[in-house]
């Protein structure tokens, strides 16, 4: 009896392991399922779209095992560049095979935030869609620290402690509510460095 109980305890976690489709950036998506790690209780799909100067630059879909905290929907907007994040979490085997993200709302919503333009961070930016917070952060590209300011959605701000977002947005993403609440200090923020830091978002898995 005790032996059966030991086997049951040992095999129970394996019996309830979730199976999800996996597709990482730079790989070919297949229709093969993978067994998720024990701590992953969700199948996840991320749709990451980046824009520069109003033109779509990348449109990446990533599938993986994960947790519900990774399901972030919204956008972060630094003026010259904008990234939209659309995610889906589900908890049945293979449920992340197909995903059609909702269209991003690009209409102005009335909120204005400071943004960095060249070497100055005193320009203003009209926030759009669900971007209801002003943000400030600092990212390191190579050995150079770059200031970024702009608009972001609430879910992006609430997920700022998620490791994958920290890699792209820096460890000190400050969010606030109210017009122009994110300050206007002059900082170095070259265009090429800004675009380089934003491009790292497509590795968000």
C-alpha positions in Angstrom: 0.0 0.0 0.0 2.8 2.4 0.9 4.6 1.5 -2.3 1.6 2.4 -4.4 1.2 5.7 -2.6 4.9 6.6 -3.3 4.5 5.7 -7.0 1.3 7.8 -7.1 3.0 10.8 -5.6 5.9 10.5 -7.9 3.9 10.1 -11.1 1.1 12.5 -10.4 2.9 15.7 -11.5 4.0 14.0 -14.7 0.4 12.9 -15.4 -0.8 16.5 -15.3 2.0 18.1 -17.2 0.6 20.6 -19.7 1.5 20.2 -23.4 1.9 23.3 -25.6 3.1 24.3 -29.0 6.4 26.1 -29.0 7.8 28.5 -31.6 10.7 30.8 -30.8 12.0 33.8 -32.7 14.3 32.7 -35.5 12.9 29.2 -35.7 10.4 27.4 -37.9 7.1 26.8 -36.2 5.9 23.1 -36.3 2.8 21.3 -35.2 4.6 19.4 -32.5 3.7 19.7 -28.9 6.2 19.9 -26.1 5.8 18.9 -22.4 5.9 22.0 -20.2 8.1 22.3 -17.1 6.3 21.6 -13.9 5.9 25.3 -13.0 4.3 26.3 -16.3 0.6 26.1 -16.1 -0.4 28.0 -19.2 0.1 27.7 -23.0 1.1 31.2 -24.3 1.1 33.0 -27.6 2.7 36.4 -28.0 2.2 38.7 -31.0 4.8 41.4 -31.0 4.6 44.2 -33.6 7.1 47.0 -33.8 6.6 50.3 -35.7 9.1 53.0 -36.6 8.0 56.4 -38.0 4.5 55.0 -38.4 5.6 52.0 -40.6 5.4 48.4 -39.5 8.9 47.0 -39.0 8.4 43.5 -37.5 5.5 41.2 -36.8 6.6 38.3 -34.7 4.6 35.4 -33.2 6.0 33.4 -30.3 4.5 30.3 -28.7 5.6 28.7 -25.5 4.8 27.3 -22.1 4.5 29.9 -19.4 2.5 31.5 -16.6 -0.5 33.8 -16.6 1.7 36.8 -15.7 3.3 36.7 -19.1 0.0 37.5 -20.8 0.5 41.2 -21.4 -1.8 43.1 -23.8 -1.1 46.8 -24.6 1.6 49.0 -26.1 4.5 51.1 -25.2 5.2 54.2 -27.3 8.3 56.3 -27.4 7.2 58.5 -30.3 9.6 57.5 -33.1 9.0 53.9 -32.2 6.0 51.9 -30.8 5.7 48.3 -29.8 2.3 46.5 -29.4 2.0 43.4 -27.4 -0.9 41.0 -27.8 -1.0 37.8 -25.8 -3.2 34.8 -25.1 -3.0 32.3 -22.2 -4.9 29.1 -22.0 -4.6 25.9 -19.9 -5.5 23.0 -22.0 -3.2 20.8 -24.1 -2.3 22.4 -27.5 -4.7 25.4 -27.0 -2.1 27.9 -28.3 -2.0 26.4 -31.8 -4.0 29.3 -33.3 -4.2 32.9 -32.2 -5.7 36.0 -33.9 -4.8 39.2 -31.9 -7.2 42.0 -31.6 -6.6 45.0 -33.8 -4.6 47.7 -32.0 -6.5 50.9 -31.5 -4.4 53.8 -32.9 -6.7 56.7 -32.0 -5.5 59.5 -29.8 -7.0 59.2 -26.2 -6.3 62.7 -24.9 -3.2 61.9 -22.7 0.0 63.6 -23.4 3.5 62.6 -22.1 7.0 63.8 -22.5 9.2 62.0 -25.0 12.9 62.1 -26.0 13.8 63.7 -29.3 17.4 63.8 -30.1 19.3 64.9 -27.0 16.3 66.5 -25.3 13.4 65.0 -23.4 11.1 68.0 -23.4 9.1 67.1 -26.5 5.5 66.0 -26.0 3.7 62.9 -27.4 0.0 62.2 -27.9 -0.8 58.8 -26.4 -3.1 56.5 -28.4 -5.3 53.5 -27.8 -5.0 51.9 -24.4 -1.8 54.0 -23.4 -3.1 55.5 -20.2 0.2 56.0 -18.4 3.3 58.1 -19.0 6.6 56.2 -18.6 10.3 56.8 -18.1 13.1 54.3 -18.3 16.8 54.0 -19.0 18.3 51.2 -21.1 21.9 50.3 -21.7 23.0 49.7 -25.3 26.6 48.5 -25.4 28.2 50.7 -22.7 25.9 53.7 -23.3 22.9 54.5 -21.2 19.9 55.9 -23.1 16.9 57.6 -21.7 13.4 56.7 -23.0 10.1 58.5 -22.3 6.7 58.1 -23.7 3.3 56.4 -23.2 2.3 52.9 -22.1 -0.7 50.8 -21.4 -1.6 49.8 -17.8 -0.8 46.1 -18.3 2.8 47.0 -19.5 3.3 49.0 -16.3 1.9 46.3 -14.1 4.2 43.7 -15.8 7.4 45.7 -15.4 8.8 43.2 -12.9 8.6 40.4 -15.5 12.1 39.4 -16.5 11.4 39.4 -20.2 10.2 43.0 -20.1 13.1 44.1 -17.9 15.5 42.9 -20.6 13.9 45.2 -23.2 12.7 48.2 -21.1 15.3 48.4 -18.4 15.1 47.7 -14.7 13.7 51.0 -13.7 10.5 51.5 -15.7 8.6 54.3 -13.9 4.9 54.8 -14.7 2.7 57.6 -13.7 -0.8 58.8 -14.5 -1.6 62.4 -15.6 -0.6 64.7 -18.4 3.1 65.2 -18.7 3.8 63.5 -15.3 7.0 61.8 -16.6 9.2 64.9 -16.4 11.3 66.6 -19.1 14.9 66.2 -18.1 17.5 66.6 -20.9 19.2 63.2 -21.6 21.2 61.7 -24.4 18.8 59.5 -26.5 20.2 59.0 -30.0 17.8 57.6 -32.6 19.9 54.6 -33.5 20.3 53.6 -29.8 16.5 54.0 -29.2 15.7 51.7 -32.1 18.3 49.2 -31.0 16.8 49.0 -27.6 13.2 48.6 -28.9 14.2 45.8 -31.3 15.1 43.6 -28.4 11.4 43.3 -27.6 10.9 40.8 -30.3 12.8 38.2 -28.2 10.1 38.5 -25.5 8.9 35.0 -24.9 
